[in-house]
Amino acid sequence: MKKILATVFFLCLAVMSMLAKTNRELIIRSTNKHLMPHSVVEIPKVSQSDSFISITMFEVASNVTVSVINKRTGEQVYTMVYLMSQNLQIDLNGQDDGEYSIIFSVDGVEYTGDFVL
């Protein structure tokens, strides 16, 4: 009975660990230091689910430029310009495991964040 209980306990821990890694929100910062907002500024929401990165803007952006850079090698592994977009899905399947930076510009305002594949 103790073996069964221990096995179930460790299986539950493994499943919870896997679920915790599946979809997490990335911390994004604006790199435009001259902005002095006089109202609430809505920063785009960026989340990661395995090798997929999702960027969600609160309204349609006329121009979004996205770059993903491998921090270890400095190689730009993804770049794309999107027009009239609100929700973006970036597939990084096939990229090496490691630390990456995402840099994206939404209508001239630049944001950056880091994540691990």
C-alpha distances in whole Angstrom, upper triangle without the diagonal:
4,5,5,6,9,10,11,12,14,15,17,19,20,21,23,24,26,27,29,31,32,35,36,40,42,44,48,51,55,57,60,61,64,63,63,62,63,60,57,56,53,52,50,46,45,41,39,37,36,39,41,43,44,48,48,52,53,56,57,58,62,61,57,57,54,53,50,51,48,49,48,51,53,53,54,51,52,55,56,58,58,60,60,56,53,50,49,47,47,45,44,42,43,44,43,40,41,43,46,48,49,53,54,57,58,61,62,60,57,54,51,48,45,42,40,39
4,5,5,6,8,10,10,12,14,15,16,18,20,21,22,24,26,27,29,31,33,35,38,40,42,46,49,53,55,58,59,62,60,61,60,61,59,55,54,52,50,49,45,43,40,38,35,35,38,40,42,43,46,47,50,51,55,56,57,60,59,56,56,52,51,48,48,46,46,46,49,51,51,52,49,50,53,54,57,56,59,59,55,52,49,48,46,45,44,43,41,42,42,41,38,39,41,43,46,47,51,52,55,56,60,60,58,55,52,49,45,43,40,37,37
4,5,5,6,9,10,11,12,14,15,16,18,20,21,23,24,26,27,29,32,33,37,39,41,45,48,52,54,57,58,61,60,60,59,61,58,55,54,51,49,48,44,42,38,36,34,32,36,38,40,42,45,46,49,51,54,55,56,59,58,54,54,50,50,46,46,44,44,43,46,48,49,49,47,48,51,52,55,54,57,57,53,51,47,47,44,43,41,40,38,39,40,38,35,37,39,41,44,45,49,51,54,55,58,59,56,54,50,48,44,41,38,35,35
4,5,5,6,9,10,11,12,14,15,17,18,20,21,23,24,26,27,30,32,35,38,40,44,47,51,53,56,57,60,59,59,58,60,57,53,52,49,48,46,42,40,37,35,32,31,34,36,38,40,43,44,47,48,52,53,54,57,56,53,53,49,48,45,46,44,44,44,46,48,48,49,46,47,50,51,53,53,55,55,51,49,45,45,42,42,40,39,37,38,39,38,35,37,38,41,43,44,48,49,53,53,57,58,55,53,49,47,43,41,37,35,34
4,5,5,6,9,10,11,12,14,15,17,18,20,21,23,25,26,29,30,34,36,38,42,45,49,51,54,55,58,56,57,55,57,54,51,50,47,46,44,40,39,35,33,31,30,34,36,37,39,42,42,46,47,50,51,53,56,55,51,51,48,47,44,45,43,43,43,46,47,48,48,45,46,49,50,53,52,54,54,50,47,44,44,41,41,39,39,37,38,39,38,35,36,37,40,42,43,47,48,51,52,55,56,53,51,47,45,41,39,36,34,33
4,6,5,6,9,10,11,12,14,15,17,19,20,21,23,25,28,29,32,34,36,40,43,47,49,52,53,56,55,55,54,56,53,50,49,46,44,43,39,37,34,32,30,29,32,34,36,37,40,42,45,46,49,51,52,55,54,50,50,46,45,42,42,40,40,40,43,45,45,46,43,44,47,49,51,50,53,53,49,47,43,43,40,40,38,37,35,36,37,35,32,33,35,37,40,41,45,46,50,50,54,55,52,49,46,43,39,37,34,31,31
4,5,5,6,9,10,11,12,14,15,17,18,20,22,23,26,28,31,33,36,39,43,46,48,51,53,56,54,55,54,56,53,50,48,46,44,42,38,36,32,30,28,26,30,32,34,36,39,40,44,45,48,49,50,53,52,48,48,44,44,40,41,39,39,39,41,43,43,44,41,42,45,46,49,48,51,51,47,45,41,41,38,37,35,35,33,34,34,33,30,32,33,36,39,40,43,45,48,49,52,53,51,48,45,42,38,36,32,30,29
4,6,5,6,9,10,11,12,14,15,17,18,20,21,24,26,29,32,34,38,41,45,47,50,51,54,53,53,52,54,51,47,46,43,42,40,36,34,31,29,26,25,29,31,33,34,37,38,41,42,45,47,48,51,50,47,47,43,43,40,40,38,39,39,42,43,43,43,41,41,44,45,48,47,49,49,45,43,39,39,36,36,34,34,32,33,34,33,30,32,33,35,38,39,42,44,47,47,51,52,49,47,43,41,37,35,32,30,29
4,5,5,6,9,10,11,12,14,16,17,19,20,23,24,28,30,32,36,39,42,45,48,49,52,50,51,50,51,49,45,44,41,40,38,35,33,29,27,25,25,28,30,32,33,36,37,40,41,44,46,47,50,49,46,45,42,42,38,39,37,37,37,40,42,42,42,40,40,43,45,47,46,49,48,45,42,39,38,35,36,34,33,32,33,34,32,29,30,32,34,36,37,41,42,45,46,49,50,47,45,41,39,35,33,30,28,27
4,5,5,6,9,10,10,12,14,15,17,19,22,23,26,28,31,34,37,41,43,46,47,51,49,50,49,51,48,45,44,41,39,37,34,31,28,26,24,22,26,28,30,31,34,36,39,40,44,45,46,49,47,44,44,40,39,36,36,34,34,34,37,39,39,39,37,38,41,42,45,44,47,47,43,41,37,37,34,33,32,31,29,30,31,29,26,27,29,31,34,35,39,40,43,44,48,49,46,43,40,37,33,31,28,25,25
4,5,5,6,9,10,11,12,14,16,17,20,22,25,28,30,34,37,40,43,46,47,50,49,50,48,50,48,44,43,40,38,36,32,30,26,24,22,21,24,26,28,29,33,34,37,39,42,43,44,47,46,42,42,39,38,35,35,33,34,34,37,38,38,38,36,36,39,41,43,42,45,45,41,39,35,34,32,31,30,29,27,28,29,28,25,27,28,31,33,34,38,39,42,43,46,47,45,43,39,37,33,30,27,25,24
4,5,5,6,9,10,11,12,15,16,18,20,23,26,28,32,35,39,41,44,45,48,47,47,46,48,45,41,40,37,35,34,30,28,25,23,20,20,24,25,27,28,31,32,35,36,40,41,42,45,44,41,41,38,37,34,35,33,34,34,37,38,38,38,36,36,39,40,42,41,44,43,40,37,34,33,30,31,29,29,27,29,30,29,26,27,28,30,32,33,36,38,41,41,45,46,43,41,37,35,31,29,26,24,24
4,6,5,6,9,10,11,13,15,17,18,22,24,26,30,33,36,39,42,43,46,44,45,44,46,43,40,39,36,34,32,29,27,23,21,19,19,23,24,26,27,30,31,34,36,39,40,41,44,43,40,39,36,35,32,33,31,31,31,34,36,36,36,34,34,37,38,41,40,43,43,39,36,33,32,30,30,28,28,26,28,28,27,23,24,25,28,30,31,34,36,39,39,43,44,41,39,35,33,29,27,24,22,21
4,6,5,6,9,10,11,13,16,17,21,23,26,29,32,36,38,41,42,46,44,45,44,46,44,40,39,36,33,32,28,26,22,20,17,16,20,22,24,25,28,30,34,35,38,39,40,43,41,38,37,34,33,30,31,29,29,29,32,33,33,34,31,32,35,36,39,38,41,41,37,35,32,31,28,27,26,25,23,25,25,24,21,22,23,26,28,29,33,34,38,38,42,43,40,38,34,32,28,25,22,20,19
4,5,5,6,9,10,11,14,16,19,22,25,28,31,35,37,40,42,45,43,44,43,45,42,38,37,34,32,30,26,24,20,18,16,15,19,20,22,23,26,28,31,33,36,37,38,41,40,36,36,33,32,29,30,29,30,30,33,34,34,33,31,31,34,35,37,36,39,39,35,33,29,28,26,26,24,24,22,24,25,24,21,23,24,26,28,28,32,33,36,37,40,41,39,37,33,31,27,25,22,20,19
4,5,5,6,9,10,12,14,17,20,22,26,29,32,35,38,39,42,40,41,40,42,39,35,34,31,29,28,24,22,19,17,15,15,19,20,21,22,25,26,29,31,34,35,36,39,38,35,35,32,32,29,30,28,29,29,32,33,33,33,31,31,33,34,36,36,38,38,34,31,28,28,25,25,24,24,23,25,25,25,22,22,23,25,27,27,30,32,35,35,39,40,37,35,31,29,25,23,20,19,19
4,5,5,7,9,12,12,16,18,20,24,27,31,33,36,37,41,39,40,39,41,39,35,34,31,29,27,23,21,18,15,14,13,17,18,20,21,24,26,29,31,34,35,35,39,37,34,33,30,29,26,27,25,25,26,29,30,30,30,28,28,31,32,35,34,37,37,33,31,28,27,24,24,23,22,21,23,22,21,18,19,20,22,24,25,28,30,33,34,37,38,35,33,29,27,23,21,18,16,16
4,5,5,7,10,12,15,17,20,24,27,30,33,36,37,41,39,40,39,41,39,35,33,30,28,26,22,20,16,14,11,10,14,16,17,19,22,24,28,29,32,33,34,37,35,32,31,28,27,24,25,24,25,25,28,29,29,28,26,26,29,30,33,32,35,35,31,29,25,24,21,21,20,19,18,20,20,19,17,18,19,21,23,23,27,28,32,32,36,37,34,32,29,26,23,20,17,15,14
4,5,5,8,10,13,16,19,22,26,29,31,34,36,39,37,38,37,39,36,32,31,28,26,24,20,18,14,12,10,11,14,15,16,17,20,22,25,27,30,31,32,35,34,30,30,27,27,24,26,25,26,27,29,30,30,29,27,26,29,29,32,31,33,33,29,27,23,23,20,20,19,19,19,21,21,21,19,20,20,21,23,23,26,27,30,31,34,35,33,31,27,25,22,20,17,16,15
4,6,7,8,11,13,16,19,23,26,29,32,33,36,35,36,34,36,34,30,29,26,24,22,18,16,13,11,10,11,14,15,16,17,19,21,24,25,29,30,31,34,33,29,29,26,26,23,24,23,24,25,28,28,28,28,26,26,28,29,31,30,33,33,29,26,23,22,20,20,20,19,19,22,21,21,18,18,18,19,21,21,24,26,29,29,33,34,31,29,25,23,19,18,15,14,14
4,6,7,10,12,15,18,22,25,27,30,32,35,34,35,34,36,34,30,29,26,23,21,17,15,11,9,8,7,11,12,13,15,18,20,23,25,28,29,29,32,31,27,27,23,23,20,21,20,20,22,24,25,25,24,22,22,25,26,28,28,31,31,27,25,22,20,18,17,17,16,16,18,17,17,14,15,15,16,18,18,22,23,27,27,31,32,29,27,23,21,17,15,12,10,10
4,7,10,12,16,18,22,25,28,31,33,35,34,35,34,36,34,30,28,25,22,20,16,14,10,7,5,6,9,10,11,13,16,18,21,23,26,27,27,30,29,25,25,22,22,19,21,20,22,23,25,26,25,24,22,21,24,24,26,26,28,28,25,22,19,18,15,15,14,14,14,17,17,17,15,16,16,17,18,18,22,22,26,26,30,31,29,26,23,21,18,16,13,12,11
4,7,10,13,16,19,22,25,28,30,32,30,32,30,33,30,26,24,21,19,16,13,10,7,5,4,7,10,9,9,10,13,14,18,20,22,23,24,27,26,23,23,20,20,18,20,20,21,23,25,25,25,23,21,20,22,23,24,23,26,26,22,19,16,15,13,14,14,15,15,18,18,19,17,17,17,16,17,17,20,20,23,23,27,28,25,24,20,19,16,15,12,12,12
4,6,10,12,16,19,22,25,27,29,28,29,27,30,27,24,22,19,16,14,11,9,5,5,7,9,12,11,10,10,12,14,17,19,22,23,23,27,25,22,22,19,19,17,19,19,20,22,24,24,24,23,21,20,22,23,24,23,26,26,22,19,16,16,14,15,15,16,17,20,19,19,17,16,15,15,15,15,18,18,21,21,25,26,23,21,18,16,13,12,10,11,12
4,7,9,13,16,19,21,23,26,24,25,24,26,24,20,18,15,13,11,7,6,4,6,9,12,13,12,9,9,10,11,14,16,19,20,20,24,23,19,20,17,18,16,18,19,19,22,24,23,24,22,21,20,21,21,22,21,24,23,20,17,15,14,14,14,16,16,18,21,20,21,18,17,15,15,14,13,15,16,18,18,22,23,20,18,14,13,11,11,10,12,14
4,6,10,13,15,18,20,23,22,23,22,25,23,20,17,15,12,10,8,5,5,7,10,13,13,12,9,10,10,12,14,16,19,21,20,23,21,18,18,15,15,14,15,16,16,19,21,20,21,19,18,17,18,19,21,20,23,23,20,17,15,14,14,14,16,15,18,20,18,19,17,15,13,12,11,10,12,13,16,17,20,21,18,15,12,10,7,7,7,10,12
4,7,10,13,16,17,20,19,20,20,22,21,18,15,13,10,10,9,8,9,11,14,16,17,16,13,13,12,13,15,16,20,21,20,23,22,18,18,16,16,15,16,17,16,20,22,20,22,20,20,19,20,21,22,22,24,24,21,19,17,17,17,17,19,18,21,23,21,21,19,17,14,13,11,11,12,13,15,16,20,19,16,14,10,8,6,7,9,12,15
4,7,10,12,14,17,16,17,17,20,19,16,13,11,8,8,8,7,10,12,16,18,18,16,13,12,11,12,13,15,17,19,17,20,18,15,15,13,14,13,15,17,16,20,22,20,20,19,19,18,18,18,19,19,21,21,19,17,16,15,16,16,19,18,22,24,21,22,21,18,15,13,10,9,9,10,12,13,16,16,12,10,6,6,5,8,10,14,17
4,6,9,10,13,12,14,14,18,17,15,12,12,8,10,11,11,14,16,20,22,21,20,16,16,13,15,14,16,18,20,18,20,18,16,16,14,15,15,16,18,17,21,22,20,21,19,21,19,19,20,20,20,22,22,20,18,18,18,19,19,22,21,25,27,24,25,23,21,17,15,12,11,10,10,11,13,15,14,11,8,5,5,6,10,13,17,20
4,6,8,10,9,12,12,16,16,14,11,11,8,10,12,13,16,19,22,24,23,22,18,17,14,15,14,16,17,18,16,18,16,14,14,14,15,16,17,20,19,22,24,21,22,20,21,20,19,19,18,19,20,21,19,18,19,18,20,20,23,23,26,28,26,27,26,23,20,17,13,12,10,10,9,10,13,11,7,6,4,6,9,13,16,20,22
4,6,9,9,12,14,18,18,17,14,14,12,13,16,16,19,21,24,26,25,23,20,20,17,18,17,19,20,21,18,19,17,15,14,14,14,16,16,19,18,21,22,19,20,19,21,20,18,19,19,20,21,22,21,20,21,20,22,21,24,24,27,29,26,27,26,23,19,17,13,12,9,10,10,12,13,11,8,6,6,7,10,13,17,20,23
4,6,6,10,11,15,16,16,13,14,12,14,17,18,21,24,27,29,28,26,22,22,19,19,17,19,20,20,17,18,17,15,15,16,17,19,19,22,21,25,25,22,23,21,24,22,20,21,19,20,21,22,21,21,22,22,24,23,27,27,30,32,29,30,30,27,23,21,17,15,12,12,10,12,12,9,7,6,8,10,14,17,21,24,27
4,6,8,11,14,16,16,14,16,14,17,20,20,24,26,30,31,30,29,25,25,22,22,20,21,22,23,21,22,20,19,19,19,20,21,22,24,23,26,27,24,26,24,27,25,24,24,23,24,25,25,25,24,25,25,27,27,30,29,33,35,32,32,32,29,25,23,19,18,15,15,14,15,16,13,10,10,11,13,16,19,22,26,29
4,6,10,13,15,16,14,16,16,18,21,23,26,29,32,34,33,31,28,27,24,24,21,22,22,23,21,22,20,20,20,21,22,24,25,28,26,30,30,27,29,27,29,28,26,26,24,25,25,25,25,25,27,27,29,29,32,32,36,38,35,36,35,32,28,26,22,21,18,17,15,16,15,13,11,12,13,16,19,22,26,29,32
4,6,10,11,12,10,13,13,16,19,21,24,27,31,33,32,30,26,25,21,21,18,19,19,21,18,20,19,18,19,21,22,24,25,28,27,31,31,28,29,27,29,27,25,25,23,23,23,23,23,22,24,25,27,28,31,31,35,37,34,35,35,32,28,26,22,20,18,17,14,14,14,12,9,11,12,15,18,22,25,29,31
4,7,9,11,10,13,14,17,20,22,26,29,33,35,34,32,29,27,24,23,20,20,20,22,20,22,22,21,23,24,25,27,28,31,30,33,35,31,33,31,33,31,29,28,27,26,26,26,25,24,26,27,30,30,34,34,38,40,37,38,37,35,31,29,25,23,21,20,18,17,17,15,13,14,15,18,21,24,27,31,34
4,5,7,7,11,12,16,18,21,24,28,31,34,34,31,27,25,22,21,18,17,18,20,19,20,21,21,22,24,26,27,29,32,31,35,36,33,34,31,33,31,29,28,26,25,25,24,23,22,24,25,28,29,33,34,37,40,37,38,37,35,31,29,25,23,21,20,17,16,16,15,13,15,15,18,21,24,27,31,33
4,7,9,12,15,18,21,24,27,31,34,37,37,34,30,28,25,23,20,18,19,21,21,22,23,23,26,27,29,31,33,35,34,38,39,36,37,35,36,34,32,31,29,28,27,26,25,24,26,28,31,32,36,37,40,43,41,42,41,38,35,32,29,27,25,23,21,19,18,18,16,18,19,22,24,28,30,34,37
4,6,10,12,16,18,21,25,28,31,34,35,32,28,26,22,20,17,15,16,19,19,21,22,22,25,26,28,30,32,35,34,38,39,36,37,35,35,33,31,30,28,27,26,24,23,21,23,26,29,30,34,35,38,41,39,41,39,37,34,32,28,26,24,22,20,18,18,18,16,18,18,21,23,27,29,33,35
4,6,9,13,15,18,21,25,28,31,31,28,25,22,19,17,14,12,14,17,17,20,21,21,23,24,26,27,30,32,32,35,37,34,35,32,33,31,29,28,26,25,24,22,21,19,21,23,26,27,31,32,35,38,36,38,36,34,31,29,26,23,22,20,19,16,17,18,15,17,16,19,20,24,26,30,32
4,6,10,12,15,19,22,25,28,28,26,22,20,16,14,12,10,12,15,14,17,18,17,19,20,22,24,26,29,28,32,33,31,31,29,29,27,25,24,23,21,21,20,18,16,18,20,23,24,28,29,32,35,33,34,33,31,28,26,22,20,18,16,15,13,14,14,11,13,13,16,17,21,23,27,29
4,6,9,12,15,19,22,25,25,22,19,16,13,11,8,7,10,13,12,16,16,15,18,18,21,22,24,27,27,31,32,29,30,27,27,25,23,22,21,19,19,17,16,13,15,16,19,21,24,26,29,32,30,32,31,29,26,24,21,18,17,15,14,11,13,14,12,13,12,15,16,19,21,24,26
4,6,9,13,16,19,22,22,19,16,14,10,9,8,8,11,13,12,16,15,13,15,15,17,18,21,23,23,27,28,26,26,24,24,22,20,20,19,17,18,17,15,13,13,14,17,18,22,23,26,29,27,28,27,25,22,20,17,14,13,12,11,10,12,13,10,10,9,11,12,15,17,21,23
4,6,10,13,16,19,19,16,12,10,7,6,5,7,9,11,10,14,13,11,13,13,15,16,19,22,22,26,27,25,24,22,21,19,18,17,16,15,16,15,12,9,10,11,13,15,18,19,23,26,24,26,25,24,21,18,16,13,12,10,10,9,12,13,11,11,9,11,11,15,16,19,21
4,7,10,13,17,17,14,10,8,6,5,7,8,12,13,13,17,16,14,15,14,16,16,19,21,22,25,27,25,24,22,21,19,19,18,18,16,18,17,14,11,10,10,12,14,17,18,21,24,23,24,23,22,19,17,15,13,13,12,13,12,15,17,14,14,11,12,11,13,14,17,18
4,7,10,13,13,10,7,6,5,6,9,12,14,15,15,18,17,14,14,12,13,13,16,18,18,22,23,21,21,19,18,16,16,16,17,16,18,18,14,12,10,9,10,11,13,14,17,20,19,20,19,18,16,14,12,10,11,11,13,13,16,18,15,14,10,10,9,11,10,13,15
4,7,10,11,8,6,5,7,9,12,14,17,18,18,21,20,17,17,14,15,14,16,18,19,21,23,22,22,20,18,16,18,18,19,18,20,20,17,14,11,11,10,10,12,13,15,19,17,19,17,17,15,14,13,11,14,14,16,16,20,21,19,17,14,13,11,11,10,12,12
4,6,7,6,5,6,9,12,15,18,20,21,21,23,22,18,18,15,15,13,15,16,17,19,21,21,20,18,16,15,17,18,20,19,22,22,19,17,13,12,10,9,10,10,12,15,14,16,14,14,13,12,12,11,14,15,18,19,22,23,21,19,16,14,11,11,8,9,9
4,6,5,7,8,12,14,18,20,22,23,23,26,24,21,21,17,18,15,18,18,19,21,23,23,22,20,18,17,19,19,22,21,24,24,20,18,15,13,10,10,10,11,11,14,14,16,14,15,15,14,15,15,18,18,21,22,25,27,25,23,20,18,15,14,11,11,10
4,6,8,11,14,17,21,23,26,26,26,28,26,23,22,18,18,15,17,16,18,19,21,21,20,19,16,16,19,20,23,22,26,26,23,21,18,15,12,11,9,9,9,11,11,12,11,12,13,13,15,15,19,20,23,24,28,29,27,24,21,19,16,14,11,9,7
4,7,10,13,17,20,23,25,24,24,26,24,20,19,16,15,12,14,13,16,17,18,19,17,16,13,13,15,17,20,20,23,24,21,20,17,14,10,8,6,5,5,8,8,10,10,11,12,11,13,13,16,17,21,22,26,27,25,23,20,18,15,14,10,9,6
4,7,10,13,17,20,21,21,21,23,21,17,17,14,14,12,15,15,18,20,20,20,18,16,14,12,14,15,17,17,20,21,17,16,13,10,7,6,5,6,7,11,11,13,13,14,14,13,14,12,15,15,19,19,23,24,23,21,18,17,15,14,11,11,9
4,7,10,13,17,18,18,18,20,18,15,14,11,12,10,13,14,16,19,20,19,18,15,13,11,13,13,15,15,18,19,15,14,11,8,6,5,7,8,10,14,13,15,14,15,14,11,11,9,12,12,15,16,20,21,19,17,14,13,11,11,10,11,10
4,7,10,13,15,15,15,18,16,13,14,11,13,13,16,18,19,22,23,22,21,18,16,14,14,14,15,13,16,16,12,11,7,6,5,6,9,11,13,17,16,19,18,18,17,15,14,11,13,12,14,14,18,19,18,16,14,14,13,13,12,14,14
4,7,10,12,12,12,14,13,10,11,10,12,13,16,18,20,23,24,22,21,18,17,14,14,13,13,12,14,14,10,8,6,5,7,8,12,14,17,20,19,21,21,20,18,15,14,11,11,10,11,11,14,16,14,13,11,12,12,14,13,16,16
4,7,9,9,10,14,13,11,13,13,16,16,20,22,24,27,28,26,25,22,21,18,17,15,15,13,14,13,9,6,5,6,9,11,15,17,20,23,22,25,24,24,22,19,17,14,14,12,13,11,14,16,15,15,13,14,14,17,17,19,20
4,5,7,7,11,11,10,13,13,16,18,21,24,25,29,29,27,26,23,23,19,18,16,15,12,13,11,8,5,6,9,12,14,18,20,23,26,25,28,27,26,24,21,19,15,15,12,11,9,11,14,12,13,12,14,15,18,19,22,23
4,7,9,12,14,13,16,17,20,22,25,28,29,32,33,31,30,27,26,23,22,20,18,15,15,13,10,7,9,12,15,18,21,24,26,30,29,31,30,30,27,25,22,19,18,15,14,11,13,16,14,16,15,17,18,21,22,25,26
4,6,10,12,12,16,17,21,23,26,29,30,34,34,32,31,27,27,24,22,19,17,14,13,10,8,6,9,12,16,19,22,25,28,31,30,33,32,32,29,26,24,20,19,16,14,11,11,15,14,16,16,19,20,23,24,27,28
4,7,9,10,14,15,19,22,25,28,30,33,33,31,30,26,25,22,20,17,14,11,9,6,5,5,8,11,15,17,21,24,26,30,29,32,32,32,29,26,24,20,19,15,13,10,10,14,14,16,16,19,21,24,25,28,28
4,6,7,10,13,16,19,23,26,27,31,31,28,27,23,23,20,17,14,11,9,7,5,5,6,9,11,15,17,20,23,26,29,28,30,31,30,28,24,21,18,16,12,10,6,6,10,11,13,14,17,19,22,23,27,27
4,7,10,13,17,20,23,27,29,32,32,29,27,24,24,20,17,14,10,8,5,4,7,9,12,13,17,18,22,24,27,30,29,32,32,32,29,26,23,19,17,13,11,8,6,10,12,14,16,19,21,24,26,29,29
4,7,10,14,17,20,24,25,29,28,25,24,20,20,17,14,11,7,6,5,6,7,10,12,12,15,16,20,21,25,27,26,29,30,29,26,23,20,16,14,10,8,6,5,8,10,12,14,16,19,22,23,26,27
4,7,10,13,17,20,22,25,25,22,20,17,17,14,11,8,6,5,6,8,7,9,10,9,12,13,16,18,21,24,22,25,26,25,23,19,16,13,10,7,5,5,6,8,9,10,11,13,15,18,20,22,23
4,7,10,13,17,19,22,21,18,17,13,14,11,7,6,4,6,9,11,11,12,13,11,13,12,15,16,20,22,20,23,23,23,20,17,14,11,8,5,5,7,9,9,10,9,10,12,14,17,18,21,21
4,7,10,14,16,19,18,16,14,11,11,8,5,5,6,8,11,14,12,13,12,10,11,9,12,13,16,18,16,19,20,19,17,13,11,7,6,4,7,9,12,12,12,10,10,10,12,13,15,17,17
4,7,10,12,15,15,12,10,7,8,5,4,7,9,11,15,17,16,17,16,13,13,10,12,12,15,16,14,16,17,16,14,10,8,6,5,6,9,12,15,14,14,11,11,10,11,12,13,15,15
4,7,9,12,12,10,9,6,6,5,7,9,12,14,18,20,18,19,17,14,13,10,11,9,13,14,11,13,13,12,10,7,6,5,6,9,12,15,18,17,17,13,12,10,10,9,10,12,12
4,6,9,8,6,6,4,6,7,9,13,15,18,21,24,22,22,21,17,16,13,14,11,14,14,11,12,12,11,9,5,5,6,8,11,14,18,21,20,19,15,14,11,11,9,10,11,12
4,6,6,5,5,6,7,9,12,16,19,21,25,27,25,25,23,20,18,15,14,11,14,13,9,9,9,7,6,5,7,9,11,15,18,21,24,23,22,18,17,13,12,10,10,10,10
4,6,5,8,9,10,13,15,18,21,24,27,29,27,27,25,22,21,18,18,14,17,16,12,11,11,8,6,5,6,10,12,16,19,22,25,24,22,18,16,13,11,9,10,10,11
4,6,8,11,12,15,18,21,24,27,30,33,30,30,28,25,24,20,20,16,18,16,13,11,10,8,7,8,10,14,16,19,23,26,29,27,26,22,20,17,15,12,12,11,12
4,5,9,10,14,16,20,23,26,29,32,30,30,29,25,24,20,19,16,18,16,12,11,12,10,10,10,11,14,16,19,22,26,29,27,26,22,21,18,17,15,15,14,14
4,6,9,12,14,17,20,23,26,29,27,28,27,23,22,19,19,16,18,17,13,13,14,12,10,9,10,12,13,16,19,23,25,23,23,19,18,15,15,13,14,14,15
4,6,9,11,15,18,21,25,27,26,27,25,22,20,17,16,14,16,14,11,11,13,12,12,10,10,12,13,16,19,22,25,23,23,19,19,16,16,15,15,15,15
4,6,7,11,14,17,21,24,22,23,22,18,17,14,14,12,15,14,11,12,14,13,12,9,9,10,10,13,16,19,21,20,20,17,16,14,15,14,14,15,15
4,7,11,14,17,20,23,21,22,20,17,15,11,11,8,11,10,8,10,12,12,12,9,10,10,12,14,17,20,22,22,22,18,17,15,15,14,14,14,13
4,7,11,13,17,19,18,19,17,13,12,9,9,8,11,12,10,13,15,15,14,11,11,9,10,11,14,17,19,19,19,16,16,14,15,14,14,15,14
4,7,10,14,17,15,17,16,13,13,10,11,11,14,15,14,16,18,18,17,13,12,10,9,9,12,14,16,16,17,14,14,14,15,16,16,18,17
4,6,10,13,12,14,14,11,11,9,12,13,16,17,16,19,21,21,20,16,15,12,11,10,11,12,14,15,16,14,15,15,17,18,18,20,19
4,7,10,10,13,13,11,13,12,15,16,19,21,20,23,25,24,23,19,17,14,12,9,9,10,11,12,14,13,15,16,18,20,21,23,22
4,7,6,9,10,8,11,11,15,17,20,22,21,25,26,26,24,21,19,15,14,11,10,10,11,13,14,14,15,17,19,21,21,24,23
4,6,9,11,11,14,15,18,20,23,26,25,28,30,29,28,24,22,18,17,13,12,10,10,13,15,16,17,19,21,24,25,27,27
4,7,10,11,14,16,19,22,25,28,27,31,31,31,29,26,24,20,18,15,13,10,10,14,15,17,18,20,22,25,26,28,28
4,6,7,11,13,16,19,22,25,25,28,28,28,27,23,21,17,16,13,12,10,11,14,15,16,16,18,20,22,23,25,25
4,7,10,13,17,19,22,25,25,28,28,28,26,23,21,17,16,13,13,10,12,15,15,16,15,17,19,21,21,24,24
4,7,10,13,16,19,22,22,25,25,25,23,21,19,16,16,13,14,12,14,17,17,17,16,17,17,19,19,21,21
4,7,10,13,15,19,19,22,22,22,21,18,16,13,14,11,13,12,15,17,17,16,15,15,16,17,17,19,18
4,7,10,12,15,16,19,19,20,19,16,16,13,14,13,15,15,18,20,19,18,16,16,16,16,15,17,15
4,6,9,12,12,15,16,17,16,13,13,11,13,12,15,15,19,20,19,18,16,15,14,15,13,14,13
4,6,9,9,13,14,15,16,13,14,13,15,15,18,19,22,24,23,21,19,18,17,16,14,14,11
4,6,6,9,10,12,12,11,12,12,14,15,19,20,24,24,24,21,19,17,15,14,12,11,9
4,6,9,10,13,14,13,16,15,18,19,23,24,27,28,27,25,23,21,19,17,14,13,9
4,7,9,12,14,14,16,17,20,21,25,26,30,30,29,27,25,22,21,18,16,14,10
4,7,9,11,10,13,14,17,19,22,25,28,28,27,24,22,19,18,15,13,11,8
4,6,9,10,13,15,18,21,25,27,30,30,29,26,23,20,18,15,13,10,7
4,7,9,13,15,18,21,25,27,31,30,29,25,23,19,17,13,11,7,5
4,7,10,13,16,20,23,26,29,29,27,23,21,17,14,11,9,6,5
4,7,10,13,17,20,23,27,26,24,20,17,14,11,7,6,4,7
4,7,10,13,17,20,23,22,20,17,14,11,9,6,5,6,8
4,6,10,13,16,20,19,17,13,11,7,6,4,6,9,11
4,7,10,13,16,16,14,11,8,6,5,6,8,11,12
4,7,10,13,12,11,7,6,4,7,9,11,14,16
4,7,10,9,8,6,5,6,9,12,14,17,18
4,6,6,5,4,6,9,12,15,17,21,22
4,5,5,6,8,11,14,17,19,23,24
4,6,8,11,14,18,21,23,26,27
4,6,10,13,17,20,23,26,27
4,7,10,14,17,20,24,26
4,7,11,14,17,21,22
4,7,11,14,17,19
4,7,10,14,16
4,7,11,13
4,7,10
4,7
4
